Every structure is written in structure tokens, then in C-alpha cells.
Amino acid sequence: MAANVEIEKAENKTKNVEDEIKLVPKLEKKDNSLIEKIKEILNKGLNSIWFVILVGILILLKSFLFYNNTIAIDEPLGIETIIGTVAFITVVVCFICVLPNRARAISTIVVNILFSILLFSDNIYYTYSNSVLSVAQITNLQYGEEILSTLPVVIQIKQILYFIDIIILAMLFIFKVLRIEKKPKKTKKQIIAKVIIGIVGLIIFCLIGVKYVEKGKQKSYNKDMQIREATIFGYHISDIDNAINIKAKTKYKKYDNMHEDYKNLKKEYKEKYGEEKYSFQGILENKNIIILQLESVQDFVIDKKINGKEITPNLNKFINENIKISDMNMQSYSTTADSEHSVITSIYPMENGMSFSKYYTNTYDDLFKIFNKANYHTSYMHGNYPYFWNRGNVYGRFNLNELVLKEQFEDLSENINGDLSDELLYKQAVQKLKKYDNPFISYIVAASSHTPFTLEGLQDRNKVSIDVGKYKDTYFGNYLESMNYADYAFGIFIEELKREGLYDDTAILIFGDHNGLNMYNEEMVNFLTEINPNTTDVDLKLNYTKVACGFKIPGISNMQIDKPVSKLDIKPTLSYLCNIEDGFSLGTNMFASKPFVSLNNERIISDKYYYDENWYDRNTGDMLNMEELEENTKSLLQDYYRSMKIELDISNSISVNNLLK
């Protein structure tokens, strides 16, 4: 009996095990069925127009991500930008929807990738330079290595959102979850529906798209306004059109027409702003002149301390003992080459380096030409190779007595970020200067404090004498250390000039070439607001354009110029001080009373006001209501804007059509 019970238990146990074994395939079959069902749904979606619509929505969201990270930083998007963006994406979606199934799915993926790369690239470049990319910048690809060196400091984690959907889609294809199917031919009804969708897209493009592109063309100098008026997509279409038809779009095709407006503008400036507060004409006649351009030295570091130590003690001393120019503005949101172009020609630079890379064969009444006529020995020195920013060709065309680039220096034992270190540059420059016939004018360009500000190659880190504390190993901290080294080297330069007897009777003009930091760099904003808790958005925008500037004129000390000036003003100022003929210049004498300057992107900086799409009060940061202003003030601001447009039209026409040849 007991034996039978044991046998029965064993049989039951075996049966249970068999049942469990049978159950496993059923569960696996059920799971596989669910996975297959999901794959079927995903593939059905991929091969339908709903996939196109979904991608259109994703591109729309990425567009708003771009706007939020760039032009909407300081003020919200307008309804025009939103409607225009929706319209452009709707057009793209409609056109893709009419394609055959396989072509539709592939086109959708390709368009998504291309739009994502475009928006990401624009975002990255805007973070770096507060401007978006232009097709004209394709000529700058030769400087790719230098451009790529800045990427680690401008890329942000949130920017992965531009590609996260593409990454997910790629993974689904890799693991064969998705496949693009080729469906049978469409029915007559389906073809008619697609034709209707295509016609709708075409109508939207004609009625809305063209309108937005044309609106963008009306703001040809101001990219932020182009984007707001025409959307980021309309901007790029306009940009391509401008690049193709650049000559046709210039206002002046002939010299005579341009020169007539130029003479009228200069006459107006002389009548309104010709009065001089100081009578310095001819004060530098037959004296030596050194123009020193400092890499990325913004004005905010001057006279500032970090953890109890001055960031730039030598520059502070030089600037405060001589003429402090407290409102010197870079001429464009771009490159070192643009700064040089502005100084040498007193003409606005073109799109990011194009004046040097594309229009270098142009003729100008340049600084070296006018000083050569006055029997000055002219020279230019830079510690980089001739190919960089095309300087070999650019300066080879100027009438220079001596061009000194990296190959012409003997001691190349220390290089920082690829350029001859400032210290070695200055020491060897002074040895060359002392051999020149008097009077001489020499333009020297320093480069050690160049982005990414790591001072890579500096052999003695003790030459950096500040402790940046909480900013250590941040982009901002590296920037401050670079400024401190640049200041150390500048101190060596002054010592060498004094040792060789070249300091006392030589005029020395120093200035930063352009910004070093993004307009809204978080650590910089923190640093500035700790110094001044009332810092406004206008203050940050002006901080971005203002570069350090000081001017030593023998016999003049402890003086300050507080009105806005720009790089365009340097050539006419030096001509005035040396009592020589200036020739063609869009700038004016710094010692005259002109109270405003313009940038090449339609910004205007005056002593009291700032224009950036709207007018703002510099003191309060408040936007002005033009309707509520007194007529005198309104008329004044309108005159500033009109003058700015004339200057930019003249400058652009000269560069594109070589009107001064």
C-alpha cells in the first residue's frame, strides 16, 4: 500500500514537471508574439505618413530648443517666429508625404538628420560667437583644427536632445527591430490624396514661406533679427541667396555713387561732432608708434581682483597712467583677423574673417599706405605662420617695409596653443624695433591668451600669479589665468622697451581684439554680478563688445575717454595725431565728440543708449518706448540708425565690389 502511494506521488511529480515544461514554450511563444506585435506596430508606423508627421513634430521641438538656447535667451519668441517655423516644417512634411513609401521613409530620416545637424551646429556656433553660421564661412574650413579646439568648452549636455531620437532610431535598425518596406502601388484615391497634400504644401510655401524669407532679407546685417523675422530656416535660405547674389545685393555698384553719400556723411559728422575737447592735432608728428593687439582681452578684467590679487596689474598700471579708453568696442562678433581689418582699413569687416580670406585682394586707403606716404617705417609682427587667416597674402599686398611672421623670428623655443609665446614675441619684437629708422609705426599681434585658454606649452606655470579659487579648471578660470599670463608678458614688453630706450618718446596704443567669453558665460556673469549686483542684460551685451584699451601719448597722463569708440576710429585718430592725410575712413577721430559707434551686425552703442533690435537705456537696461520719447530724443536715435545703415552699406559695397581700387 505504502509502495503504491509512493509510486503515485512520483507519477504526480513527474506530471507536474511535464506540465511546467509544456508551459515554458507557451510563455515564450506568448512573449515572442508580444515582441512581434510591437515590432509590427513600429514598422507599420515607420512605413506610414504618421512617421513623417512625428519627425516633423520632433524637428519643431528641436527648433524651439535652438531658439531657447540662442535668440530667446534675453527675450521671448514672437508669434511671427513661431508661425513661420511651423509653416516651414509643414511644407517639408507635406512634400515628403507625397513620396513613395520607401523614398518617404528614407527621406524623413535624412531630413531629420540634416535638420538636427544644422540646428546643433548653429547652436554651438552661437554659444561661441553669438552669431549663427553662414554659408560664406565655408572658406574658413581650413582653420578647422583651431575651430574644433573650442568645441569641448561650448558643448552642453542638453544639446544631445538634437540627436537622441536619431540615436534611438539607429539602435532599432541595428537590432533589426525596424525595416523599411516597399509597399504595392497606391490606389487612385491614395494618389489623389497625396497630390492634394503636395499642393497644400506648395501653397503654404508660396503664401508664407516666401514672405518670411523676404522679411529676413530686409535685415541683412542683423542675424538675430533675420531669425526672428524669417525663422532659422528662412535665414539660411536668405543666406544662401545672399552668397550667390552678393554683388547684386550691394547698394553701391560704382565708386561715384558711393563716394557722394560718403562725403555727405563725413560732412554731417564734422558739422555735428567735429568739435574737439582736446587740441592734439600733430602731437605725434614724427614720433614712433606701436599698435599692440592683445588676444581676447575684454575690458572687464581691467582693475579687477580675484582672491585679493589684480588679474592684470601691468595693464592696469599702463592704462591708468596714460589715456584710459573705457568704452572701446570690437567691430564684429568674430575673429582676430576682423579686428586687424577694422584697424588697418577703417572699414567694417565682412562675415567672420571673409575680409582676409575672400576679399584680401581689395585695395584700401590702409594704415600702412598713408604712413608710408609720410615716410614712416612700417612693419607688422605676429607669432603664427603666413597661412593662418591668410596673413601672408593679406600683408604681402600692403606696402609694408617689413612683414615678420613666425618663420622670421629666430627663437621659437616656446609656443603656447601653437603660437609663439607672447614673452618671446615681445622680446624679439623690441630687438627688431630698435633697428628701424625713425619714425616707425609697427603693428604687433599677441596670441598666447587665445581660446581655449589652457596656456598649453607654457614652460613655467609660475608666470601665472593669481589663484582663481572656485573657478579653477573652468573655462572662465582658464580665461582669467590666460589674461594674467598675457599681462605678465605685457610687463616684459614694457621693460624691454624701457631697457632699449624706446619707451619714453614712443606712442603705444593697446587694445583687445575681441571677446574671449560667451556673452552669458555662467561663471563670468556670477563674477560680474558679485562686483555689481545691479548688472543688467544690456550690461552683459556691452561687456561682450567692450575690450581693454589704453593709449600712451608722450606728455599726456592720467586722462580718460569715456565716450564709445571702435576699431574703425584708430586709423583716423592716428592720422590726426600725426598730422597726415587719412584718406578714406568710416571711423572718426576719438578726440572729437561723435557719441555713438556701430557694429557690423546693426548694433549701435551710444553714450546713453544701446540698440539691439530695440533701443535701450544704458544706465537702467530698460527698453525704450519710442512712442513715449520726446521728439528730440526720437530724432536723435533715428539719426544714429540712419547713419549706421549708410556706413554698413558703404562698407559692404566697398568690400564686395572693391570700389576703392
Secondary structure, 3 states (H helix, E strand, C coil): CHHHHHHHHHHHHHHHHHHHHHHHHHHHHHHHHHHHHHHHHHHHHHCCHHHHHHHHHHHHHHHHHHHHHCCCCCCCCCHHHHHHHHHHHHHHHHHHHCCCHHHHHHHHHHHHHHHHHHHHHHHHHHHHHCCCCCHHHHHHHHHHHHHHCCHHHHCCHHHHHHCHHHHHHHHHHHCCCCCCCCCCCCCHHHHHHHHHHHHHHHHHHHHHHHHHHHHHHCCCCCHHHHHHHHHHHHHHHHHHHHHHCCCCCCCCCCHHHHHHHHHHHHHHHHHHHCCCCCCCCCCCCCCEEEEEEECCCEHHHCCCEECCEECCHHHHHHHHHCEEECCEECCCCCCHHHHHHHHHHCCCCCHHHHHHHCCCCCCCCCHHHHHHHCCCEEEEEECCCCCHHHHHHHHHHCCCCEEECHHHCCCCCCEECCEECHHHHHHHHHHHHCCCCCCEEEEEECCCCCCCCCCCCCCCHHHCCCCCHHHCCCHHHHHHHHHHHHHHHHHHHHHHHHHCCCCCCEEEEEEECCCCCCCCCHHHHHHHHHHCCCCCHHHHHHHHHEECEEEECCCCCCEEECCCEEHHHHHHHHHHHHCCCCCCCCCCCCCCCCCEEECCCCCEEECCEEECCCEEECCCCCECCHHHCCHHHHHHHHHHHHHHHHHHHHHHHHHHHCCCC
